[in-house]
Amino acid sequence: MTSSFLTGFALGFSLILAIGAQNAFVLRQGIRRHYVLPVVLTCAVSDAVLIAAGVAGFGALAEAAPWLKPVMTYGGAAFLFVYGGLSFRSALTGSGALKADGANTTGLWPTLGICIALTWGNPHVYLDTLVLLGSVAAGHDGSRLAFGGGAVAASFVFFFALGFGARLLAPFFAKPASWRVLDAAVGVLMWAIAITLILQL
């Protein structure tokens, strides 16, 4: 159970670490101290709903169609290799640097509307939660709940740390070199998990 929780936490954390539109938005909100709590809650709860659907839905499908587990596991591993490769490319090019500039005068509901659009309108979120996390969870027979709980915990820890710790991180992550180190670490972790998935089969 503990091992599954930690695996879910590590994978969930690595999937949301890579800088993207949603994370950049949360970071900017945090740096500006603008509706930070509603924004991070929206992101974390959305992730929790999608992760729960992925873990529960894929588990039921895997039981009905035994061939689905190896297919999705190999698919998930391939996705991790590609995702990790993109992180390595970002580390080499420095394309992850973030600039948060300009004042924010947007109200609460328009701000949450942007947040929801960035979260639910991103096709990668469905690949990450419904497909990838769901397929990996199928390999944790009897402890899928712990795996899913770990992934959900990772989302809450990440978004709250990103939103409320943004002001402390702003000077550090203004440097492209910092994002390169982070992207490289994400790439290593994703490839390591992909190799583990293949070896388990």
N, C-alpha and C positions, 0 to 999 in steps of 0.2 A: 504493500500500500504506500509506504513512504517513498519507495523507489519510483513508483508510478507518479506520485504527486510531484516529485522533484523533476522527473522527465517532462511531465506536462508543463511545469513551471519554466524549465529551461527552454523548451521548444516554443512555448507561447511567448516568452520574453524575447527570444531571438527573432521571432517573426514580426514583432512590433517595434523592435529597436531601429530598424532601417529607416532613415529619414524619408519622409514622404509628405504629401499635402496635409494629411491629418495631423501628424506629429509636429510639423512646422507651425500649423495653426495653433495647437495646444501650447507650444513653446512660446510663440509670440504673445498669446493671451497671458501666459505666466509672467513673461518679462514685463508686460504692461500692467499686471495685476488687475485684469479686466474680466470679471465673471469667471474666475478660475474654477471654483467649485462646481457650478452647473456644467461647465464644459467638460471637466475630467469625469464627472459622474455620467454624463451622456455617452462619452466614449467607452468607459469601462462597462457600463450596463449593457450597451449595444454589443460589445464583445462577448459578455457573459451569455446573452441570449443566443448569439450565433454559435458559440462554442457548445452550449448545451444541446442545441439542435443538431450540430455536427456529431457529437459524441453519441447521443441517443439514437439519432436517425441512422447513422452508419452502422451502429451496433445491430439494429433490427434488420437492416438489409444484409449484413454479413451473415447473420444466422439463417436467413432465408435463401441466400445464394453463397455457398462456401467458396466458390471460385472468385468472388468479388474481393475477398481479403488480400490475396497475393497480387491481384491486378492493381488494386488501389495502393497497396504498400509500395510496389515498384513505381507506380505513378507518383506517389508522394515523395519517394526517394529522388526520382528524376526532377521533380519540382524543386526539391531542396538543393540539388546540385546546380540547377539554373539560378535559383534565388541567391545561393552562395556565390556563384560566379558573377552575378550582377553586383553583389556587395564588394567583391574583389576589384571589379572594374571601377566602381565608385571610389574605392580606396586608392587606386592608381591615378585616377583623373582628378580626384578632389572635388567631384561634382556635388558632394553632400553638404558643402558649406552653407550655413544659414545666415541670412540677413533679415533682422526684424526691425523695420524702420517705419516711421510715421505714427501719428497718434490715432487711437481707436476711439471713435465716438459712437459706434454701433450699439443699439439697445440690446437688451437681454434676448428677446425672442428672435430678432434677426441673427444675432450671434449664434444661438442654438440651432437655427435653421441652416446656417453655414456649416456648423459642426456635424449635424445629421446628414447633410448632403455629402460632405467629405467622407463620412464613415460608411453610410449605406450605399452611396453611389460609386464606391470604389470596387471594381470587380475582383481585385486581389483579396479583399477581405473575405469573400465567399470561398475562394480557393484555399486561403489560410485556415479558416475555421471549419466550414462544412466539409471540405474535401481532405485537406492535409491533416488537420488535427483529428478529424473523424477517422481517417484511415489509420493513423498511428494509434489512436485509442483502441482500435480493434485488436491490436497486438497485445493489449493489456487485459486479457480475459480475467474477469472477476474483480478487476480494479480500474475499470473505465471511469467510474465516478471519481476516484482519487486523481486519475490523470486529468480529467476535465476540471476538477477543482484546482489543480495546480496551474492549469492554463488560465483559468478565471482569476486566480490570485495574482498571477503575473501581470494581467491586464490592469488590475486595480493598483498594484504596486507601481507599475510603470507610469501610468497616466497621472497618478497623484504625485509621484516623485518628479515627473517632468513638469507638470503644471505649477506645483508649489516650490520646486527647487530651481525653476527657470532663472530667477534673478541671480542666483549663485553661479549657475552654469553659463550664463550669457557671455562673460568675458572669455571663458575657456573655449566655448564652441563657436566663438567669432573667428577662431583660427581654423582654416581648412585642414591643417595637419591633425587636429583633434578628431575631426570627422573621419579622416582617413584611417586612423587607428581603430576607431569604433567600427567602421565598415569592415575592416580586415578581421577583427575579432568575430563579428557576426558571420562572416563568410566561413571562417574556420569551424565555428560551432555548427552551422547548418550542414557543412560537408561531413562532419563527424557523426551527426545524427543520421544522415542519409546512409552512410556506410554501416552504421549499427543496424538500421532497419533491414538492409539487404542481408547482413550476416545472420539476423534472427530468423529469416526465412530458410 
